[in-house]
């Protein structure tokens, strides 16, 4: 959520930010509400001052045993008007808050301008794309032939966009998650967490999923509970309503959780395979950072995600999201896209974002600086480290062999009981 004072003092900055993002929100709508709020406050304060003054006069008349009925009748009218105005003020303030909740974060000044994902610039490439003397298969075909992925039985159990993983595929998914967690904990300094994967409305609001993106979420019937779309939600909200010490920064958490997304608006996209599932698993990284160091923290977090791909020897590229493609809560984002030979394209496998104080304002996460009595909002960052199912896809497509077998990456073999090759 943006700072209310920023909206009031520098609406042009917000207007320009919305324009760069391609948003249709009208800043004038907020300014009109804010003028009404100020006018209501002024009228309420004037009436209350009149009522207080009259209260003294009524007390004097009663002490002197004089008639105060006329003033009391007039003040009854004033009190009724104050109550009416207080109700209007509450409505305006609620409307202002609702409007602010719908405003996306202001992109960092370095974020390139663009209208869509087609305008995202490349930052760097890593690794050599594998060459094959055969036509590489897509992961769903190879996974089915190796008796590891079963989409038909998953559809029988639930519906489309689900998968049953069997035998080597189930173990490989588990191996990938454990490998990612071990790397982030032992090499990158993250603390592993196990968190609830069902959270309340307040928690979803804190990270920006609500109220704007409710259609993307799975909600429990008869409960104000939601199934998380990413572990970013519970991890970031761990400190909601709390004041941290400056010495605690950086706070690094990671967690392996199931994630649930309705994929609203993705009709017809990636209907086959594991790329866009309603249920998938992800290792998430979250960083609570000092505002002075959050952009270096973003570079570090992105490097941590890249390390996983480097250890697995999976070629990838890093892109920076432009203003028209950046997420609602983010001020700056890097996407990492892994090479998929079967699809002959790069596909997103991680997204690392600095949200600055946007989420911290919504969740009320502050810290106490050493040299100031004034509490400040923390900066929050999040990133996939990595999406486990999509990493499984990348392993399948990059490590497939001409005879239909699958080579297990060396980094994963200790987690696979020494298994080197999966054969048809």
C-alpha positions in Angstrom: 0.0 0.0 0.0 1.3 3.5 -0.8 1.8 6.1 1.8 -1.3 8.2 2.3 0.9 11.3 2.7 2.5 10.6 -0.7 -0.9 10.5 -2.3 -1.8 13.8 -0.7 1.5 15.6 -1.2 2.7 14.2 -4.6 -0.3 12.9 -6.5 1.6 13.6 -9.8 4.2 10.9 -8.9 1.4 8.4 -8.4 -0.4 9.5 -11.5 2.8 9.0 -13.5 3.5 5.6 -11.9 0.0 4.4 -12.9 0.5 5.7 -16.4 3.8 3.8 -16.7 2.1 0.6 -15.5 -0.8 1.0 -18.0 -3.3 1.3 -15.1 -6.7 2.8 -15.6 -7.0 4.1 -12.0 -7.8 7.8 -11.8 -5.8 9.7 -9.1 -8.4 12.5 -9.3 -11.0 10.1 -7.9 -8.9 9.8 -4.7 -8.2 13.5 -4.5 -11.9 14.3 -4.7 -12.5 11.8 -1.8 -9.7 13.4 0.1 -11.1 16.9 -0.3 -14.5 15.6 0.9 -12.7 14.0 3.9 -11.0 17.2 4.8 -14.2 19.2 4.5 -16.0 16.8 6.7 -13.3 16.9 9.4 -13.3 20.7 9.3 -17.1 20.8 9.7 -17.1 18.2 12.5 -14.4 20.0 14.4 -16.2 23.3 14.1 -19.5 21.8 15.4 -17.7 20.1 18.2 -16.0 23.3 19.2 -19.4 25.0 19.2 -20.8 22.2 21.3 -18.0 22.4 23.8 -18.4 26.2 24.1 -22.2 25.7 24.6 -21.5 23.1 27.2 -19.8 25.7 29.4 -22.6 28.1 28.8 -25.3 25.5 29.8 -23.3 24.7 33.0 -23.2 28.4 33.9 -26.9 28.9 33.3 -27.8 25.9 35.4 -25.6 27.1 38.2 -27.3 30.5 38.1 -30.7 28.6 37.9 -31.5 30.1 34.5 -33.3 28.5 31.6 -30.8 26.6 29.3 -33.4 24.7 27.3 -33.0 26.8 24.1 -29.2 26.2 24.0 -29.7 22.5 24.9 -32.2 22.0 22.0 -29.8 23.7 19.6 -27.0 21.5 20.8 -29.1 18.4 20.4 -29.4 19.3 16.7 -25.6 19.9 16.6 -25.0 16.5 18.2 -27.2 14.8 15.7 -25.4 16.5 12.8 -22.0 15.5 14.3 -23.1 11.9 14.4 -24.3 12.1 10.8 -21.0 13.7 9.7 -19.0 11.1 11.6 -20.8 8.4 9.7 -20.1 10.1 6.4 -16.5 10.5 7.4 -16.1 6.8 8.2 -17.6 6.0 4.8 -15.2 8.3 3.0 -12.1 7.1 4.9 -13.1 3.4 4.2 -13.5 4.3 0.5 -10.1 6.0 0.5 -8.5 2.9 2.1 -10.2 0.7 -0.5 -8.9 2.9 -3.3 -5.4 2.8 -1.9 -5.5 -1.0 -1.6 -6.1 -1.2 -5.3 -3.1 1.0 -6.2 -0.1 -1.0 -7.4 3.4 -0.2 -6.1 5.5 2.5 -7.7 8.1 1.0 -10.0 11.7 1.8 -9.1 13.1 4.6 -11.3 15.5 2.1 -13.0 12.7 -0.2 -14.2 12.5 0.0 -18.0 9.3 1.3 -19.5 7.2 -1.2 -21.5 3.7 -2.2 -22.2 3.9 -6.0 -22.0 6.2 -9.0 -21.5 7.4 -8.5 -25.0 9.2 -5.3 -23.8 11.2 -7.1 -21.0 15.0 -6.6 -21.6 17.5 -9.4 -21.2 20.0 -9.0 -18.4 22.2 -12.1 -18.9 22.4 -15.6 -20.2 24.1 -18.7 -18.7 24.8 -22.1 -19.9 25.0 -23.9 -23.3 21.7 -25.1 -24.8 21.9 -28.9 -25.3 22.1 -30.2 -28.8 20.3 -33.4 -29.8 20.6 -35.7 -32.9 16.9 -36.4 -32.5 13.7 -34.3 -32.1 13.5 -33.6 -28.3 10.2 -34.5 -26.7 8.1 -32.3 -24.5 8.1 -33.2 -20.8 4.5 -34.6 -20.7 5.2 -37.0 -23.5 8.5 -38.2 -22.0 7.2 -38.4 -18.5 4.2 -40.5 -19.6 6.5 -42.9 -21.6 8.7 -43.3 -18.6 5.6 -44.1 -16.5 6.3 -41.1 -14.2 3.6 -38.6 -15.0 -0.1 -39.4 -15.2 -2.4 -36.6 -16.2 -5.4 -38.8 -17.1 -5.8 -40.3 -13.6 -5.2 -36.9 -12.0 -8.1 -35.6 -14.1 -10.2 -38.5 -12.9 -9.5 -37.6 -9.3 -10.0 -33.8 -9.6 -10.0 -32.3 -13.1 -7.7 -30.6 -15.5 -4.4 -28.9 -14.5 -3.5 -31.6 -12.0 -0.9 -34.5 -12.2 -0.1 -37.7 -10.4 3.6 -38.4 -10.2 4.7 -41.9 -9.7 7.9 -43.8 -8.8 11.0 -42.1 -10.1 9.1 -38.8 -10.9 7.7 -38.5 -7.3 11.2 -39.2 -5.9 12.8 -36.7 -8.3 10.3 -34.0 -7.3 11.2 -34.7 -3.6 14.9 -34.7 -4.4 14.7 -31.4 -6.2 12.9 -29.7 -3.2 15.4 -31.1 -0.7 18.3 -30.1 -2.9 17.0 -26.6 -3.1 16.4 -26.3 0.6 19.8 -27.7 1.5 21.5 -25.2 -0.8 19.6 -22.2 0.5 20.1 -23.1 4.1 23.7 -24.3 4.1 25.2 -22.0 1.4 22.9 -19.0 1.4 22.1 -18.5 5.1 18.3 -19.0 4.9 16.4 -20.4 7.8 14.0 -23.2 6.7 10.4 -22.8 7.9 7.3 -24.9 7.9 4.3 -22.6 7.7 0.5 -22.9 7.4 -0.7 -23.3 3.8 -4.2 -22.1 4.7 -4.3 -18.4 5.8 -6.9 -15.8 6.7 -8.1 -12.7 4.8 -5.8 -10.4 6.7 -2.7 -12.4 5.8 -3.7 -12.4 2.1 -4.3 -8.7 2.2 -0.9 -8.1 3.8 1.1 -9.3 0.8 -1.3 -7.8 -1.8 -3.3 -10.8 -3.0 -6.5 -9.3 -1.6 -8.7 -7.5 -2.4 -7.6 -7.2 -6.0 -6.8 -10.8 -6.9 -9.5 -12.8 -5.1 -10.5 -14.6 -8.3 -7.0 -16.1 -8.6 -7.4 -17.7 -5.2 -8.9 -20.9 -3.8 -11.1 -20.1 -0.8 -12.5 -22.6 1.7 -16.3 -22.7 1.8 -17.9 -21.3 5.0 -14.5 -20.0 6.1 -12.6 -16.7 5.7 -9.6 -18.9 4.9 -7.6 -19.2 1.7 -5.2 -21.7 0.3 -1.9 -20.0 -0.4 -0.7 -19.2 -3.9 2.9 -19.1 -2.7 4.8 -19.3 0.6 5.6 -15.6 0.2 2.2 -15.0 1.9 2.7 -16.7 5.3 6.4 -16.0 5.4 6.1 -12.3 4.8 3.2 -12.0 7.3 5.1 -13.7 10.1 6.1 -10.3 11.4 2.8 -8.5 10.7 2.0 -5.9 13.4 5.5 -6.2 14.9 8.5 -4.0 15.4 11.8 -5.5 14.5 15.3 -4.4 15.7 17.6 -2.9 13.2 20.2 -5.5 14.2 18.0 -8.3 13.0 18.4 -7.5 9.3 18.6 -9.3 7.0 16.1 -11.9 8.0 16.1 -14.8 5.5 13.4 -17.4 5.4 12.7 -20.3 3.0 10.0 -22.8 2.8 8.8 -25.7 0.6 5.0 -25.7 0.3 2.2 -26.7 -2.0 0.8 -23.7 -3.9 -2.7 -23.3 -5.2 -3.8 -21.0 -8.0 -7.1 -20.8 -9.9 -5.2 -19.6 -13.0 -8.1 -17.2 -13.8 -7.5 -15.6 -17.1 -5.2 -18.3 -18.4 -7.9 -20.2 -20.4 -6.2 -22.1 -23.3 -2.7 -21.4 -22.0 -0.4 -24.3 -21.1 -3.2 -26.8 -20.9 -0.8 -29.7 -21.2 1.9 -30.7 -18.8 3.2 -29.2 -15.5 3.8 -25.6 -16.5 0.5 -24.2 -15.3 -1.1 -26.3 -12.6 -3.8 -25.6 -10.0 -1.6 -27.3 -7.4 2.2 -27.3 -7.5 5.2 -27.2 -5.2 7.7 -24.4 -4.8 10.6 -23.4 -2.6 10.2 -19.8 -1.7 12.7 -17.3 -0.4 11.7 -14.2 1.7 14.0 -11.5 2.9 13.2 -8.7 5.4 15.8 -6.0 4.6 16.9 -2.6 5.8 15.7 0.0 3.2 19.3 1.1 2.6 20.3 -2.5 1.5 17.2 -3.9 -0.2 18.4 -3.5 -3.8 21.6 -5.3 -3.1 19.5 -7.9 -1.3 17.5 -8.3 -4.6 20.7 -9.0 -6.5 21.7 -11.5 -3.9 18.4 -13.3 -3.9 18.4 -13.6 -7.7 21.9 -15.0 -7.5 20.7 -17.6 -5.0 18.0 -18.8 -7.4 20.5 -18.9 -10.3 22.8 -21.1 -8.2 20.2 -23.9 -8.2 20.1 -23.9 -12.0 23.9 -23.7 -12.3 24.3 -26.7 -10.0 21.8 -28.6 -12.1 23.6 -27.4 -15.3 20.3 -26.1 -16.8 20.8 -23.1 -19.2 18.8 -20.0 -18.4 18.4 -16.3 -18.9 17.6 -13.5 -16.6 15.2 -10.7 -17.7 14.1 -7.5 -16.0 10.3 -6.9 -16.0 9.2 -3.7 -17.6 6.6 -1.3 -16.1 3.8 -3.0 -18.0 4.6 -6.5 -16.8 5.8 -6.0 -13.2 3.7 -7.5 -10.4 1.2 -5.5 -8.3 3.3 -5.4 -5.1 6.8 -5.2 -6.7 9.0 -2.2 -7.2 11.5 -4.1 -9.3 11.6 -7.7 -10.5 13.9 -10.1 -12.2 12.5 -13.2 -13.8 14.7 -16.3 -14.5 13.7 -18.3 -17.5 15.0 -21.8 -18.0 15.6 -23.3 -21.5 13.1 -26.0 -22.5 14.3 -27.9 -25.6 11.0 -29.7 -26.1 9.2 -26.3 -26.3 12.2 -24.6 -28.0 11.9 -21.6 -25.7 12.8 -20.1 -22.4 10.1 -20.4 -19.7 9.8 -18.7 -16.3 11.1 -20.7 -13.4 11.7 -18.0 -10.8 10.6 -14.4 -10.1 12.6 -12.3 -7.6 11.1 -9.0 -6.4 11.8 -6.1 -4.1 8.5 -4.8 -2.8 10.2 -2.0 -0.8 7.8 -0.9 2.0 4.6 -1.7 0.0 3.8 -5.0 1.7 5.2 -3.8 5.1 2.7 -0.9 5.1 -0.2 -3.3 4.4 1.0 -5.8 7.1 2.3 -3.1 9.4 5.9 -4.4 9.7 8.2 -1.8 11.1 11.7 -1.7 12.6 13.4 0.5 15.2 16.5 2.3 13.9 19.4 2.7 16.4 19.8 6.4 15.8 16.2 7.5 15.7 13.1 7.2 17.9 10.9 7.1 14.8 10.0 3.6 13.7 10.3 2.9 9.9 8.8 0.3 7.6 10.9 -2.6 6.6 11.5 -3.6 3.0 10.3 -7.1 2.0 11.6 -9.2 -0.9 10.5 -12.6 -2.2 11.7 -15.0 -4.9 11.2 -18.6 -6.1 14.1 -20.7 -5.3 12.8 -22.5 -7.4 9.4 -23.7 -8.7 9.9 -27.4 -8.2 7.5 -28.7 -10.8 9.0 -26.5 -13.5 12.5 -27.5 -12.5 11.4 -31.1 -13.0 10.1 -30.1 -16.5 13.5 -28.6 -17.2 15.4 -31.7 -16.1 13.2 -33.9 -18.2 13.6 -31.9 -21.4 17.3 -31.1 -21.0 18.5 -34.5 -19.9 16.5 -36.7 -22.2 18.3 -39.3 -24.4 17.7 -40.6 -27.9 16.6 -44.1 -26.5 13.9 -42.5 -24.4 15.8 -42.6 -21.2 16.5 -39.8 -18.7 19.8 -39.0 -17.2 19.6 -37.8 -13.6 21.7 -34.6 -13.0 24.8 -35.3 -10.9 23.8 -32.9 -8.2 20.6 -34.9 -7.6 22.0 -38.4 -7.5 22.8 -38.4 -3.8 19.1 -37.6 -3.2 18.0 -40.4 -5.6 19.8 -43.2 -4.0 22.6 -43.1 -6.5 20.2 -43.5 -9.5 21.9 -42.3 -12.7 19.5 -43.1 -15.5 15.7 -43.7 -15.7 15.0 -46.1 -18.5 11.7 -46.9 -20.4 
